[in-house]
Amino acid sequence: MENIIPIKESKIIAITNQKGGVGKTTTAVNMAAGLAASGKEVLIIDLDSQGNASTGLGIGAYDRTITIFDALLGTQDIEDVIQNTIVPKLDIIPASVRLANAETELMGFEDMNRRLKEIIDPIKVRYDYILIDCPPALGFLTVNAFAAADRVLIPLQCEFFALEGIHHLVKTVSLIKQDLNPELEIEGVVLTMYDSRNNLSDQVAEDVRNCFGGKVFETMIPRNVRVSEAPSHGKPVILYDTACTGSKAYIQLVSEFLKRNNNTEEERLVA
C-alpha cells in the first residue's frame, strides 16, 4: 500500500545589495522572523563577516565559537553550526569576522564557488525557507550565495543614486545564471527607508517601479527609529515593537511575499 508523505519544498532566497546601509540585514532578519511567525520552518544563514544578522537575532559574539566559516572550511558539520534563535521555528547559522578570510582559505577547494550549496543541500528538507544574508559586495561569498539560491531579493533604499549599481547586480545574477546556477531568478525588489514626507522618496519609488515593473513589492519599508533600535536589543523589530510602523510594514511584506509564492507544498508517493 502506498502512503502519501508531504515533504517541504525549500526555497532559498539570497538577500543582497552591494551597497551597504540599505536595510539588507534588517530585511533578512525581519522577513525570516515574519515567515517563522506565519508557521514556516526557517533558516537564516549569516554570510556577512560583520555578523549583524546574528547580533540582530540575539546571537552574541560569545555564542559564535563555530560559524558558517567552519562549515565552509569543512572543520565542522553543518548540523553542529545551526543554532536556535529567540524566534520559534527560526534557526540561524551565525557568522564571525573569520568569514572575511573565506576566499583565501577555500582557494584549494574544488568547485569553490559552489561550496555553500554543497554544505546546505543535505539540510534543505528541514526548512520551508532558507534566507541568506549576503555581504555588501559582489565578491566570492555572494557568488556562493547566488550559486546556492533559487531567488535573489534586493532591498533598495529610497534615496538619491538608489539605482546606481543595481544594473551591475542584475548583470551579475545573469552571469551566475549562465555559468553556475541556471535556476536562479530575481524574486523582487523591496523599497526601504521610505519617507512619505520627502518628495525624493516618491520619485525614487516611481523610477524603480518603471525600471523593474512587477518585480517591485507593493509594500515599502518606512524610515522608523524602532527598526534602528531593535538590533541593539537582539530582536527583530516585529518582536521588539509590534505596533510601530516599521514592524507593521515588515509583517505586510511577509504577507505579500507569501501570496506571491502561493505557499504550496509538494507531495511525494512513497511505496
Contacts in CASP RR format, 6 or more apart in sequence:
PFRMAT RR
TARGET T0000
AUTHOR 0000-0000-0000
METHOD contacts of the structure
MODEL  1
MENIIPIKESKIIAITNQKGGVGKTTTAVNMAAGLAASGKEVLIIDLDSQ
GNASTGLGIGAYDRTITIFDALLGTQDIEDVIQNTIVPKLDIIPASVRLA
NAETELMGFEDMNRRLKEIIDPIKVRYDYILIDCPPALGFLTVNAFAAAD
RVLIPLQCEFFALEGIHHLVKTVSLIKQDLNPELEIEGVVLTMYDSRNNL
SDQVAEDVRNCFGGKVFETMIPRNVRVSEAPSHGKPVILYDTACTGSKAY
IQLVSEFLKRNNNTEEERLVA
2 269 0 8 1.000
2 270 0 8 1.000
2 271 0 8 1.000
3 270 0 8 1.000
4 267 0 8 1.000
4 268 0 8 1.000
4 269 0 8 1.000
4 270 0 8 1.000
5 267 0 8 1.000
5 268 0 8 1.000
5 270 0 8 1.000
6 265 0 8 1.000
6 266 0 8 1.000
6 267 0 8 1.000
6 268 0 8 1.000
7 125 0 8 1.000
7 265 0 8 1.000
7 266 0 8 1.000
7 267 0 8 1.000
7 268 0 8 1.000
8 41 0 8 1.000
8 124 0 8 1.000
8 125 0 8 1.000
8 126 0 8 1.000
8 127 0 8 1.000
8 128 0 8 1.000
8 265 0 8 1.000
9 128 0 8 1.000
9 264 0 8 1.000
9 265 0 8 1.000
9 266 0 8 1.000
10 124 0 8 1.000
10 125 0 8 1.000
10 126 0 8 1.000
10 127 0 8 1.000
10 128 0 8 1.000
10 129 0 8 1.000
10 130 0 8 1.000
11 128 0 8 1.000
11 129 0 8 1.000
11 130 0 8 1.000
11 150 0 8 1.000
11 151 0 8 1.000
11 261 0 8 1.000
12 120 0 8 1.000
12 124 0 8 1.000
12 129 0 8 1.000
12 130 0 8 1.000
12 131 0 8 1.000
12 132 0 8 1.000
12 148 0 8 1.000
12 149 0 8 1.000
12 150 0 8 1.000
12 151 0 8 1.000
13 129 0 8 1.000
13 130 0 8 1.000
13 131 0 8 1.000
13 132 0 8 1.000
13 149 0 8 1.000
13 150 0 8 1.000
13 151 0 8 1.000
13 152 0 8 1.000
13 153 0 8 1.000
13 187 0 8 1.000
14 132 0 8 1.000
14 134 0 8 1.000
14 142 0 8 1.000
14 145 0 8 1.000
14 146 0 8 1.000
14 148 0 8 1.000
14 149 0 8 1.000
14 151 0 8 1.000
14 152 0 8 1.000
14 153 0 8 1.000
15 24 0 8 1.000
15 27 0 8 1.000
15 28 0 8 1.000
15 31 0 8 1.000
15 131 0 8 1.000
15 132 0 8 1.000
15 133 0 8 1.000
15 134 0 8 1.000
15 152 0 8 1.000
15 153 0 8 1.000
15 154 0 8 1.000
15 155 0 8 1.000
16 24 0 8 1.000
16 134 0 8 1.000
16 142 0 8 1.000
16 145 0 8 1.000
16 146 0 8 1.000
16 152 0 8 1.000
16 153 0 8 1.000
16 154 0 8 1.000
16 169 0 8 1.000
17 24 0 8 1.000
17 136 0 8 1.000
17 154 0 8 1.000
17 155 0 8 1.000
17 156 0 8 1.000
17 166 0 8 1.000
17 169 0 8 1.000
18 136 0 8 1.000
18 137 0 8 1.000
18 138 0 8 1.000
18 142 0 8 1.000
18 165 0 8 1.000
18 168 0 8 1.000
18 169 0 8 1.000
19 136 0 8 1.000
19 157 0 8 1.000
19 165 0 8 1.000
20 136 0 8 1.000
21 136 0 8 1.000
21 157 0 8 1.000
22 155 0 8 1.000
22 156 0 8 1.000
22 157 0 8 1.000
22 192 0 8 1.000
22 193 0 8 1.000
23 155 0 8 1.000
23 157 0 8 1.000
23 192 0 8 1.000
23 193 0 8 1.000
23 221 0 8 1.000
24 133 0 8 1.000
24 134 0 8 1.000
24 136 0 8 1.000
24 155 0 8 1.000
25 48 0 8 1.000
25 52 0 8 1.000
25 53 0 8 1.000
25 56 0 8 1.000
25 133 0 8 1.000
25 231 0 8 1.000
26 155 0 8 1.000
26 192 0 8 1.000
26 221 0 8 1.000
26 227 0 8 1.000
26 231 0 8 1.000
26 237 0 8 1.000
27 153 0 8 1.000
27 155 0 8 1.000
27 190 0 8 1.000
27 192 0 8 1.000
27 221 0 8 1.000
27 250 0 8 1.000
27 253 0 8 1.000
28 44 0 8 1.000
28 53 0 8 1.000
28 131 0 8 1.000
28 132 0 8 1.000
28 133 0 8 1.000
29 44 0 8 1.000
29 53 0 8 1.000
29 56 0 8 1.000
29 57 0 8 1.000
29 133 0 8 1.000
29 231 0 8 1.000
29 236 0 8 1.000
30 236 0 8 1.000
30 237 0 8 1.000
30 238 0 8 1.000
30 247 0 8 1.000
30 250 0 8 1.000
30 253 0 8 1.000
30 254 0 8 1.000
31 131 0 8 1.000
31 153 0 8 1.000
31 250 0 8 1.000
31 253 0 8 1.000
31 254 0 8 1.000
31 257 0 8 1.000
32 42 0 8 1.000
32 44 0 8 1.000
32 57 0 8 1.000
32 87 0 8 1.000
32 90 0 8 1.000
32 129 0 8 1.000
32 131 0 8 1.000
32 236 0 8 1.000
33 57 0 8 1.000
33 87 0 8 1.000
33 90 0 8 1.000
33 236 0 8 1.000
33 238 0 8 1.000
33 239 0 8 1.000
34 236 0 8 1.000
34 238 0 8 1.000
34 250 0 8 1.000
34 251 0 8 1.000
34 254 0 8 1.000
35 42 0 8 1.000
35 90 0 8 1.000
35 128 0 8 1.000
35 129 0 8 1.000
35 131 0 8 1.000
35 254 0 8 1.000
35 257 0 8 1.000
35 258 0 8 1.000
36 42 0 8 1.000
36 87 0 8 1.000
36 88 0 8 1.000
36 89 0 8 1.000
36 90 0 8 1.000
37 87 0 8 1.000
37 89 0 8 1.000
37 238 0 8 1.000
37 254 0 8 1.000
38 254 0 8 1.000
38 258 0 8 1.000
39 89 0 8 1.000
40 89 0 8 1.000
40 128 0 8 1.000
40 129 0 8 1.000
41 89 0 8 1.000
41 126 0 8 1.000
41 127 0 8 1.000
41 128 0 8 1.000
41 129 0 8 1.000
42 89 0 8 1.000
42 90 0 8 1.000
42 91 0 8 1.000
42 127 0 8 1.000
42 128 0 8 1.000
42 129 0 8 1.000
42 130 0 8 1.000
42 131 0 8 1.000
43 82 0 8 1.000
43 90 0 8 1.000
43 91 0 8 1.000
43 92 0 8 1.000
43 93 0 8 1.000
43 123 0 8 1.000
43 126 0 8 1.000
43 127 0 8 1.000
43 129 0 8 1.000
43 130 0 8 1.000
43 131 0 8 1.000
44 53 0 8 1.000
44 57 0 8 1.000
44 90 0 8 1.000
44 91 0 8 1.000
44 92 0 8 1.000
44 93 0 8 1.000
44 130 0 8 1.000
44 131 0 8 1.000
44 132 0 8 1.000
44 133 0 8 1.000
45 68 0 8 1.000
45 92 0 8 1.000
45 93 0 8 1.000
45 116 0 8 1.000
45 120 0 8 1.000
45 130 0 8 1.000
45 131 0 8 1.000
45 132 0 8 1.000
45 133 0 8 1.000
45 145 0 8 1.000
46 52 0 8 1.000
46 53 0 8 1.000
46 54 0 8 1.000
46 67 0 8 1.000
46 68 0 8 1.000
46 92 0 8 1.000
46 93 0 8 1.000
46 94 0 8 1.000
46 95 0 8 1.000
46 133 0 8 1.000
47 68 0 8 1.000
47 95 0 8 1.000
47 99 0 8 1.000
47 116 0 8 1.000
47 132 0 8 1.000
47 133 0 8 1.000
47 134 0 8 1.000
47 135 0 8 1.000
47 141 0 8 1.000
47 142 0 8 1.000
47 144 0 8 1.000
47 145 0 8 1.000
48 95 0 8 1.000
48 99 0 8 1.000
48 133 0 8 1.000
48 134 0 8 1.000
48 135 0 8 1.000
48 136 0 8 1.000
48 141 0 8 1.000
49 95 0 8 1.000
49 96 0 8 1.000
49 97 0 8 1.000
49 98 0 8 1.000
49 99 0 8 1.000
49 100 0 8 1.000
49 135 0 8 1.000
50 95 0 8 1.000
50 97 0 8 1.000
50 135 0 8 1.000
51 94 0 8 1.000
51 95 0 8 1.000
51 96 0 8 1.000
52 133 0 8 1.000
52 231 0 8 1.000
53 92 0 8 1.000
53 94 0 8 1.000
53 95 0 8 1.000
53 133 0 8 1.000
54 60 0 8 1.000
54 64 0 8 1.000
54 92 0 8 1.000
54 94 0 8 1.000
54 95 0 8 1.000
55 231 0 8 1.000
55 234 0 8 1.000
56 230 0 8 1.000
56 231 0 8 1.000
56 234 0 8 1.000
56 235 0 8 1.000
56 236 0 8 1.000
57 85 0 8 1.000
57 86 0 8 1.000
57 87 0 8 1.000
57 90 0 8 1.000
57 92 0 8 1.000
57 234 0 8 1.000
57 235 0 8 1.000
57 236 0 8 1.000
58 85 0 8 1.000
58 86 0 8 1.000
58 234 0 8 1.000
58 235 0 8 1.000
59 83 0 8 1.000
59 85 0 8 1.000
59 92 0 8 1.000
59 94 0 8 1.000
61 96 0 8 1.000
63 83 0 8 1.000
63 94 0 8 1.000
64 94 0 8 1.000
64 95 0 8 1.000
64 96 0 8 1.000
66 76 0 8 1.000
66 80 0 8 1.000
66 81 0 8 1.000
67 81 0 8 1.000
67 93 0 8 1.000
67 94 0 8 1.000
67 95 0 8 1.000
67 96 0 8 1.000
67 98 0 8 1.000
67 99 0 8 1.000
68 81 0 8 1.000
68 93 0 8 1.000
68 94 0 8 1.000
68 95 0 8 1.000
68 99 0 8 1.000
69 95 0 8 1.000
69 96 0 8 1.000
69 98 0 8 1.000
69 99 0 8 1.000
69 101 0 8 1.000
69 102 0 8 1.000
69 105 0 8 1.000
70 76 0 8 1.000
70 81 0 8 1.000
71 77 0 8 1.000
71 78 0 8 1.000
71 81 0 8 1.000
71 93 0 8 1.000
71 119 0 8 1.000
72 102 0 8 1.000
72 105 0 8 1.000
72 106 0 8 1.000
72 115 0 8 1.000
72 116 0 8 1.000
72 119 0 8 1.000
73 102 0 8 1.000
73 105 0 8 1.000
73 106 0 8 1.000
74 119 0 8 1.000
78 93 0 8 1.000
78 119 0 8 1.000
78 120 0 8 1.000
78 122 0 8 1.000
78 123 0 8 1.000
79 123 0 8 1.000
81 93 0 8 1.000
81 94 0 8 1.000
82 91 0 8 1.000
82 92 0 8 1.000
82 93 0 8 1.000
82 123 0 8 1.000
83 91 0 8 1.000
83 92 0 8 1.000
83 93 0 8 1.000
83 94 0 8 1.000
84 90 0 8 1.000
84 91 0 8 1.000
85 91 0 8 1.000
85 92 0 8 1.000
86 234 0 8 1.000
86 235 0 8 1.000
86 239 0 8 1.000
87 236 0 8 1.000
87 239 0 8 1.000
91 127 0 8 1.000
99 141 0 8 1.000
102 140 0 8 1.000
102 141 0 8 1.000
103 139 0 8 1.000
103 140 0 8 1.000
103 141 0 8 1.000
106 112 0 8 1.000
106 115 0 8 1.000
106 140 0 8 1.000
109 115 0 8 1.000
111 118 0 8 1.000
112 140 0 8 1.000
113 140 0 8 1.000
113 143 0 8 1.000
113 144 0 8 1.000
113 147 0 8 1.000
113 180 0 8 1.000
114 144 0 8 1.000
114 147 0 8 1.000
114 148 0 8 1.000
114 180 0 8 1.000
115 144 0 8 1.000
116 132 0 8 1.000
116 144 0 8 1.000
116 145 0 8 1.000
116 147 0 8 1.000
116 148 0 8 1.000
117 144 0 8 1.000
117 147 0 8 1.000
117 148 0 8 1.000
120 130 0 8 1.000
120 148 0 8 1.000
124 130 0 8 1.000
132 145 0 8 1.000
132 148 0 8 1.000
132 149 0 8 1.000
134 141 0 8 1.000
134 142 0 8 1.000
134 145 0 8 1.000
135 141 0 8 1.000
135 142 0 8 1.000
138 168 0 8 1.000
138 169 0 8 1.000
138 172 0 8 1.000
142 172 0 8 1.000
143 176 0 8 1.000
143 180 0 8 1.000
146 152 0 8 1.000
146 172 0 8 1.000
146 173 0 8 1.000
146 176 0 8 1.000
146 180 0 8 1.000
146 181 0 8 1.000
146 184 0 8 1.000
147 176 0 8 1.000
147 180 0 8 1.000
147 181 0 8 1.000
148 181 0 8 1.000
149 181 0 8 1.000
149 184 0 8 1.000
150 183 0 8 1.000
150 184 0 8 1.000
150 185 0 8 1.000
151 184 0 8 1.000
151 185 0 8 1.000
151 186 0 8 1.000
151 187 0 8 1.000
151 188 0 8 1.000
152 173 0 8 1.000
152 184 0 8 1.000
152 185 0 8 1.000
152 186 0 8 1.000
152 187 0 8 1.000
152 188 0 8 1.000
153 186 0 8 1.000
153 187 0 8 1.000
153 188 0 8 1.000
153 189 0 8 1.000
153 190 0 8 1.000
154 166 0 8 1.000
154 169 0 8 1.000
154 186 0 8 1.000
154 188 0 8 1.000
154 189 0 8 1.000
154 190 0 8 1.000
155 189 0 8 1.000
155 190 0 8 1.000
155 192 0 8 1.000
155 221 0 8 1.000
156 162 0 8 1.000
156 163 0 8 1.000
156 166 0 8 1.000
156 189 0 8 1.000
156 190 0 8 1.000
156 191 0 8 1.000
156 192 0 8 1.000
156 208 0 8 1.000
157 191 0 8 1.000
157 192 0 8 1.000
157 193 0 8 1.000
158 191 0 8 1.000
158 192 0 8 1.000
158 193 0 8 1.000
158 194 0 8 1.000
158 195 0 8 1.000
158 198 0 8 1.000
158 200 0 8 1.000
158 201 0 8 1.000
158 204 0 8 1.000
158 205 0 8 1.000
158 220 0 8 1.000
159 193 0 8 1.000
159 200 0 8 1.000
159 201 0 8 1.000
159 204 0 8 1.000
160 200 0 8 1.000
160 204 0 8 1.000
162 204 0 8 1.000
162 207 0 8 1.000
162 208 0 8 1.000
163 204 0 8 1.000
163 207 0 8 1.000
163 208 0 8 1.000
163 211 0 8 1.000
170 186 0 8 1.000
173 184 0 8 1.000
173 186 0 8 1.000
176 184 0 8 1.000
177 183 0 8 1.000
177 184 0 8 1.000
177 185 0 8 1.000
186 215 0 8 1.000
188 212 0 8 1.000
188 215 0 8 1.000
188 216 0 8 1.000
188 217 0 8 1.000
189 208 0 8 1.000
189 212 0 8 1.000
189 215 0 8 1.000
189 216 0 8 1.000
189 217 0 8 1.000
190 217 0 8 1.000
190 219 0 8 1.000
190 220 0 8 1.000
190 221 0 8 1.000
190 253 0 8 1.000
191 204 0 8 1.000
191 205 0 8 1.000
191 208 0 8 1.000
191 216 0 8 1.000
191 217 0 8 1.000
191 220 0 8 1.000
191 221 0 8 1.000
192 220 0 8 1.000
192 221 0 8 1.000
193 201 0 8 1.000
193 221 0 8 1.000
193 222 0 8 1.000
193 223 0 8 1.000
194 201 0 8 1.000
194 205 0 8 1.000
194 220 0 8 1.000
194 221 0 8 1.000
194 222 0 8 1.000
194 223 0 8 1.000
195 201 0 8 1.000
195 222 0 8 1.000
195 223 0 8 1.000
196 202 0 8 1.000
196 222 0 8 1.000
205 220 0 8 1.000
208 216 0 8 1.000
209 216 0 8 1.000
217 253 0 8 1.000
217 256 0 8 1.000
217 257 0 8 1.000
218 256 0 8 1.000
219 249 0 8 1.000
219 252 0 8 1.000
219 253 0 8 1.000
219 256 0 8 1.000
220 249 0 8 1.000
221 227 0 8 1.000
221 246 0 8 1.000
221 249 0 8 1.000
221 250 0 8 1.000
221 253 0 8 1.000
222 245 0 8 1.000
222 246 0 8 1.000
222 249 0 8 1.000
224 237 0 8 1.000
224 244 0 8 1.000
224 245 0 8 1.000
224 246 0 8 1.000
224 249 0 8 1.000
226 237 0 8 1.000
226 240 0 8 1.000
226 241 0 8 1.000
226 244 0 8 1.000
226 246 0 8 1.000
226 247 0 8 1.000
227 237 0 8 1.000
227 244 0 8 1.000
227 246 0 8 1.000
227 247 0 8 1.000
229 240 0 8 1.000
230 236 0 8 1.000
230 237 0 8 1.000
230 239 0 8 1.000
230 240 0 8 1.000
230 241 0 8 1.000
233 240 0 8 1.000
236 250 0 8 1.000
237 244 0 8 1.000
237 246 0 8 1.000
237 247 0 8 1.000
237 250 0 8 1.000
238 247 0 8 1.000
238 250 0 8 1.000
238 251 0 8 1.000
240 247 0 8 1.000
241 247 0 8 1.000
END
